[in-house]
Amino acid sequence: MARSAASRTANLVLRVFTIVLLLISLIVICSNTKTDEYTGGRIKFQDVIAYRYMLSAIVIGTAYALLQLAFAIYNAVSNGEGNHLFDFYGDKIASYLLATGAAAGFGVTNDMKTLIELLSTYDFGNFYEKAYASASLLFLAFVCTM
């Protein structure tokens, strides 16, 4: 069954949106650090395992989206059909990875925020806001991939 030009264009646009969202999410999560003014202690995204999982989901998702973008451009230019099974199952796996990365980011940020607020008087608000922003962008990338 032949795909229409509108379908190919939508595929390209969604792949580009996915890559842009993933790159912004990568920048936000990698720049997420906070220093305690009183003790000098520093918390980085690498200190939290769920944030490292988010990072790996972002990197793998970006690599997959770039690969699919190249295939989508080739199919749009050559009027080819592509491999529907690879597209379907690849998108399914990538979207699950992105969704679980976003869920891990939301979950651990909520838990950490609640725990730190109970045990400490120092406000790590900016740290949590960046983590929520990165997880939100990752969730939007999941929606575009889905």
C-alpha positions in Angstrom: 0.0 0.0 0.0 1.5 3.3 -1.1 2.0 6.0 1.5 0.8 9.5 0.6 3.0 12.6 0.5 1.2 14.0 3.6 2.0 10.8 5.6 5.7 11.0 4.6 5.8 14.7 5.5 4.2 14.1 8.9 6.7 11.3 9.5 9.6 13.6 8.8 8.2 16.4 11.0 7.6 14.1 13.9 11.1 12.6 13.6 12.6 16.2 13.7 10.4 17.2 16.7 11.5 14.0 18.5 15.2 14.8 17.9 14.8 18.4 19.0 12.9 17.5 22.1 15.5 14.8 23.0 18.4 17.1 22.5 16.9 19.9 24.7 16.1 17.2 27.3 19.7 16.0 27.2 21.0 19.5 27.7 18.7 20.2 30.6 19.4 17.0 32.5 23.2 17.2 31.9 23.3 20.7 33.3 21.3 19.8 36.4 23.4 20.4 39.4 22.8 22.1 42.7 25.2 23.2 45.5 24.1 23.5 49.1 25.1 27.0 50.3 25.5 25.9 53.9 27.5 22.6 53.7 29.0 23.0 50.2 27.5 19.6 49.3 26.8 19.2 45.6 24.1 17.1 44.0 24.4 16.2 40.3 22.1 14.2 38.1 24.7 11.4 38.0 24.2 10.8 41.7 20.6 9.5 41.0 20.3 6.2 39.2 16.9 7.1 37.6 18.4 10.2 36.1 21.2 8.1 34.6 18.5 5.8 33.1 16.8 8.9 31.7 20.1 9.9 30.2 20.6 6.5 28.5 17.0 6.6 27.3 17.6 10.0 25.8 20.8 9.0 24.1 19.4 5.7 22.7 16.2 7.5 21.6 18.2 10.2 19.9 20.3 7.6 18.0 17.2 5.7 16.9 15.4 8.9 15.9 18.4 10.0 13.8 18.5 6.6 12.1 14.8 6.7 11.4 15.1 10.3 10.1 17.7 9.2 7.6 15.4 6.4 6.5 12.4 8.8 6.3 14.3 11.3 4.2 15.5 8.5 1.9 12.0 7.1 1.5 10.5 10.6 0.9 13.1 11.4 -1.8 13.0 8.1 -3.5 9.3 7.5 -3.2 10.2 4.2 -1.5 8.0 2.3 0.9 10.6 1.5 3.5 10.5 -1.5 5.9 7.1 -1.3 7.7 8.0 -4.0 10.2 11.2 -2.3 11.3 9.4 1.0 11.6 6.6 -0.5 13.6 8.6 -2.6 16.0 11.4 -0.1 16.2 9.0 2.7 17.1 7.3 0.5 19.7 10.6 -0.4 21.4 11.9 3.2 21.3 8.6 4.6 22.6 8.6 2.2 25.5 12.2 3.2 26.3 11.3 6.9 26.2 8.1 6.4 28.2 9.9 4.5 31.0 12.7 7.0 31.1 10.2 9.9 31.5 8.3 7.9 34.2 11.5 7.1 36.1 12.4 10.8 36.0 9.0 11.9 37.2 8.8 9.3 39.9 12.3 9.8 41.4 12.0 13.6 41.3 8.7 13.5 43.2 10.1 11.1 45.8 13.3 13.0 46.2 11.6 16.3 46.5 9.2 15.0 49.2 12.1 13.3 51.1 14.5 16.2 51.0 11.8 18.6 52.1 11.1 16.5 55.1 14.7 16.0 56.1 16.3 19.3 55.1 15.7 23.0 55.4 17.6 23.8 52.3 15.6 24.3 49.1 16.8 22.3 46.1 13.8 23.6 44.0 15.8 24.6 40.9 17.3 21.0 40.8 13.8 19.5 40.8 12.4 22.0 38.3 15.1 21.1 35.8 14.5 17.4 36.4 10.8 17.8 35.8 11.5 19.9 32.7 13.8 17.2 31.3 11.3 14.4 32.1 8.5 16.5 30.5 10.5 17.0 27.3 11.3 13.3 27.3 7.6 12.5 27.6 6.8 14.8 24.7 9.4 13.0 22.6 7.7 9.7 23.5 4.4 11.1 22.2 6.0 12.1 19.0 7.6 8.7 18.6 4.4 6.9 19.5 
